[in-house]
Amino acid sequence: MKWLDLVQVAGATLVAAVLLVVLYSLGVRLTAIAGDARQKSPAMVRSLAYACFAACGIAVLFGIYLIVPYFTKLL
């Protein structure tokens, strides 16, 4: 067994999981901040929150693309 490959896969999995959690939680936090009545520009903060959600969704779709063999055979 190639242990270095196993460590690389485990590291990539850990980084991807942390990235998804950070993007989603940042999006939730920015949505809550945009709903605050004292916020001066809620539209900008809300658009940043939606950008975080979009990046999270793109990362999930890319992971599905990598996992499902049918999609990689199309190209």
Backbone torsions as a table, in degrees:
resi	resn	phi	psi	omega
1	MET	NA	140.1	179.1
2	LYS	-90.2	105.8	-174.7
3	TRP	-71.8	-31.5	179.5
4	LEU	-65.4	-38.0	176.7
5	ASP	-64.5	-39.7	177.7
6	LEU	-63.3	-41.3	178.8
7	VAL	-66.8	-37.8	178.4
8	GLN	-65.0	-42.6	179.1
9	VAL	-65.8	-42.3	178.8
10	ALA	-64.0	-39.8	178.2
11	GLY	-66.5	-42.6	178.5
12	ALA	-65.0	-38.7	177.8
13	THR	-64.3	-42.9	179.7
14	LEU	-64.6	-44.4	179.5
15	VAL	-63.5	-43.3	-179.8
16	ALA	-65.2	-40.7	179.4
17	ALA	-65.6	-43.2	179.0
18	VAL	-65.2	-40.5	179.3
19	LEU	-62.1	-43.6	179.2
20	LEU	-64.0	-43.1	-179.9
21	VAL	-65.1	-41.8	-179.5
22	VAL	-66.3	-44.2	179.9
23	LEU	-63.4	-44.4	-178.5
24	TYR	-67.2	-44.7	-178.8
25	SER	-68.2	-33.7	175.4
26	LEU	-66.1	-39.0	176.5
27	GLY	-63.5	-41.7	177.9
28	VAL	-65.1	-42.5	-179.6
29	ARG	-65.0	-42.5	179.4
30	LEU	-67.4	-32.8	175.4
31	THR	-65.2	-40.1	178.2
32	ALA	-66.9	-38.6	178.4
33	ILE	-66.2	-39.2	-179.9
34	ALA	-65.9	-26.2	179.0
35	GLY	-81.1	-5.9	179.5
36	ASP	-71.4	135.8	-177.1
37	ALA	-70.4	-24.0	-177.7
38	ARG	-86.1	-2.6	-178.9
39	GLN	-70.3	133.4	-177.6
40	LYS	-76.9	-41.5	-178.6
41	SER	-129.7	80.3	-177.8
42	PRO	-69.7	-23.6	-178.8
43	ALA	-67.4	-39.7	179.5
44	MET	-68.2	-42.4	179.7
45	VAL	-66.7	-40.0	178.8
46	ARG	-65.8	-37.3	177.8
47	SER	-67.6	-34.7	174.1
48	LEU	-65.8	-37.8	177.2
49	ALA	-64.0	-43.1	178.4
50	TYR	-66.2	-33.0	176.0
51	ALA	-65.7	-38.0	176.5
52	CYS	-65.0	-42.9	177.9
53	PHE	-64.3	-39.1	179.3
54	ALA	-66.2	-41.7	178.0
55	ALA	-64.4	-37.6	176.8
56	CYS	-64.1	-44.0	178.5
57	GLY	-64.8	-39.7	177.8
58	ILE	-64.9	-39.9	177.9
59	ALA	-64.1	-39.7	178.2
60	VAL	-65.9	-44.6	178.9
61	LEU	-63.9	-36.7	177.0
62	PHE	-66.4	-38.6	176.0
63	GLY	-63.4	-40.7	177.3
64	ILE	-65.4	-39.7	177.1
65	TYR	-60.0	-39.6	-179.9
66	LEU	-72.4	-31.4	-174.5
67	ILE	-82.4	-43.3	-174.0
68	VAL	-80.6	118.3	-176.5
69	PRO	-67.3	-25.0	-178.7
70	TYR	-60.3	-39.0	-176.9
71	PHE	-71.0	-34.0	-178.7
72	THR	-75.7	-20.5	179.0
73	LYS	-80.4	-15.0	-178.6
74	LEU	-71.4	-28.5	-177.7
75	LEU	-93.1	NA	NA
